[in-house]
Every structure is written in C-alpha cells, then in structure tokens.
C-alpha cells in the first residue's frame, strides 16, 4: 500500500498556533452494525453529557465556546454553521437519542460526547493522494453527506481535502460522501481536533479511548499521531 501524506498547512497554524489534531489510523478493521453493548455505551455517554450540562448554556462550555470563537474569527457565523461537536451536543442535550449507524461511526460519536471534541472519521480505502487541512482556493468540489449535489467552498475557508475533493468543509462542520464510513470500510483515520483549553493531554486521552474501542469492537490495529505547529506532516503507510 503506497504512503498517504497527511499535512496541515502553515496558514492554519498562523491563524491558530495552539491548534492540535490527533490522528488515529486504524487498519484491517471489520466494521459492522453496532452490538447492543456498544449502543449502550453511546447511550450512557448521552446521559453523562446531559447531566454534566444541567443548568449550563451549551455555548458557554469552554470546549464549545472555543470553536464558536474560532469560527467567528474566520468570518463564519457560529449560530448558522455550528461546529460538529456543538451540533452533536445540542441534539443530545435537547433529549434526542443518537441513531446507531455502524460501529465505527458510533465509536466516533462516543468519543465526541465523552471528551467534547470534534471527532471525524474518514475511510481511507479509496484515498490515493495527499490529504491536507488547508485554506480553500474556492475551486474544490464538495458533495455533502447524504447529497449528490456538488458545491464549492468559499475561498480561504479551512477545508480538509484530498487534492480537489473536499472531505470536510469549514474545518469541523460537515463531511462529504467521498470518505464515508460504511460497513465495507477496512482502513480509516479519525481526526481529534483541539483548540485551547483542549491540550495534548486531552487529545491523548481521547485517542487512547478511541483506540481501545476500535480494537475492542472492530479489531485491526490502531496507531495514534499528533499534528501540531511543531509537527505538521505525517506519512500513513
């Protein structure tokens, strides 16, 4: 299998020098419908979050407020385009039970709820070229999850992309169909995104929990990397 170069563009760190991204790479996994044990873990994390946020405005939580401020600094209205973690937390706090999609997707949601971090999984089975978190030129193509209609990101918008194909728009907002995690997925990477007050210790704890759940319920192997201003590039072999 050829190496996939994974990088974060210098401009991201110019704008957000304390940004860190944990990357968990899992190979030879066997994705499947979630067993009841995994669904129960997800439901427990939902209950834990509701209890933790009793009497607190969701937008005031430091690990949600930080993304609202980051979006605002980029000219993105956080009330119109909510980070993935705010959108997920709102669903749960409003009393909605998350549907079970499949084991890998459910595991990503469990980690998001447990650590209040944007956690995005991307199937790498069909990825062939470099993937990068970078500002968009505006010419890239994005096909949102659940749609067949393509669109283009705004110039300068932070995107996660493989070449001209956008995998995630607005940094941690919405994913595409291009790297959708399905039952046939065997090779996947998860992004764990941290802005202060989330630090390396938070990302490492989340990564360890993620690796344990992936190996426990989907098998395979898991390796964790940390991308930061000090380490902007890795090779996934």
N, C-alpha and C positions, 0 to 999 in steps of 0.2 A: 504494500500500500504506500503510495507516494506521500511525502510530508505535506501537511497543510500549514502554511504560515499564518499565524494569528497575531494581529498587532493592534495597538491603539495609537492613533495619530497624535503627533506632537501638539496640535491645536487643542485637543481635548484637555490635555494637561496644562496648557497655557491658561485656559479658562477655569479649570478646576484642578489645581495642583495636588489636592489631597484626595482626589478620586482614586479608588482602588476597585479592581474587579477580580474576584475569584473565578477560576475556570476549572470545572470538574469535567474530565474527559473519561467516558465510560465506553469500553469496548466489549464486544461479544455478549451484549445483554440480550435477554429474552423478554421483550415487552409482552404484556398480557393484560387481560381485564383484571382490575384490582380485586384481590381476595377480600373477604369481609374484614379480616384483621387490618389490612391497610386502610380500608374505608373507615373503620372505627378510629384509627389514629388520626385521620383527617378530621373527622367529626369532633374528636377531643380537642384538637388544635383550634377548631372554630369556637368551641365552648370556652377554651382558655383565653382566646382573644376577646370575646365578648365580655368576659369577667374582668380582664385587665383594663378594658377601656370604659367601664361603667363610670358615668359621671364626667367623662373627659371628651372634649371635642376632638374628633379624629384628626382634624387638620392641625391641631396643636401638638400632637405627638412628635417628638424630635425626629423620629425616623420616617415620618411622612412629611412634616413641615420642611425638612431639608430638600426633598425633591420638588416641592411646590416652589421654594425659593430658587432652586436651580432652573426650573422651567421658566419662571418669571424673568430671571436674568437673561435667558435666551430669547425673550420676546414671545414665549408660549404662555397663553392664559391657562393657569393650572386648574381653574374651575371648568374649563372647556375641554382640556386634554389632561386627564388625570394620569399620573404615573400608574404603572401596573399594580404596584403594591397598595396605593390608595384605593384604586378601583376594587381590588380584591377584598381589602379590609372593609370597605364600605358595604359590600354585598353581605359579608358575614355579620357585621355589627347590626345591619338592618334586619337580621333574622333569617336571611336566605341560606339554605344549605347548599354547599357546592356540589355540583353533579360529579359523579365519578366518570372520568374519561377513559383512562387506561393507567397502568401502574406508574409509568414514568411521568406522565402529566400530573397525576395525583401527588406523587412524591415531590415534584417541584412546588405544588401548591402548599403542601405540608411545611416545607422549609420556609416558604414566603411567610406563612402565618406565624410559624414558631419564632422566626428571627426578625420579622418585619423588614425584609429585604426584597427588592425586585429580583426574582429568580426566573430566568428564562431558559428553556431547553430548546436546543436546535439539533435535529437529526443531521448527522454528517455523512450518511451513507452515499449521498449523491453529490456532495460538495467536492469540487475538483481544484479550485484555485484559492488564492489568499482571501482570508476573511479579516475585516478591519472595522473598528469603531472609528468613525471619522465624520467630518463635515461633508454634507452632500453638495454636489455640483448643481443638482436640480434635474439632471438628465436621467438619473437612475429610475428603475422601474420597480414598483411595489404593488403586489397583489395581496390585499388584506386577507387574513384568515377568514374563511367562510364566504369568499367572493371570487369571482372570475374577472372582475373589472380592474384593470391596472390604473395606477396613478403615479404621480411623481412627487418626491419630497420637495420641500422648499429649499432653495439654495442656502447653504450654511447650516441647515438643520443637522443635528447629530444623528447619524444612522449607523446601523450595523449591517455590513454588506459583504457579499461575495461578488467582486467585480461590479457589474452594473445592476445586479439583483439585490434589492433591499430585503434584509431579513427582519429588521426591526426599525420602525420609524420613531422619531422623537425620543431616541436614546432608550427609554424603558416604557414606551407607550403601547405599541401594538405590533404584533408579529405577523409574518407573511405565511403564505401557503408553501413557500419554497423549501423550508426546512421543518415542515410539520412533523411532529412526533406521532407516529402511528404504531399499530401492532407489529408491523414488519420492521420497525427500527431496530438496528443492531449496534449502531455506532452513534453516540450522542455527546454533545457538550452542554453543560449548564453554566450560565453566567450568574454570578452572585455580585450584585453591584452595591458599593458602599460609598456614601458621602458622609462627612462628619455629622453627627458623633459616631457613626459606624467606623471602626478602625480595623486593623489587621486581625486583632484578636477575635472580633465579631465575625469577620469573614471566615477565619479558620474554624471557628466553632460550627458555623453553618455548613461549611464544606465537609467537615468530619461527619456531621449528622446526615448530610446528603449522601456521602459515600456509603455510610452504613446502611441506609435504607435502600439504595440502588442495589448493592450487593446482596442484601437480605431478600429482596423481593424480585429482583431481575437477574441476579447472578453477574457473571462477567468480572471485569477488572475496573478499578477506578483510580485515577491519578488527579491530583489537585495542583494547580498552578496559581500564582498570584501575579497579576499585572498591575503596575503602578508607575509613577513617574520615574522610578529607579529601574524598572524592568518592563519595557514597553512592547516586547515581542517574544513570542514563543513559537516552537515548531511542534506540531502534533503529528507523530509518526504512526 
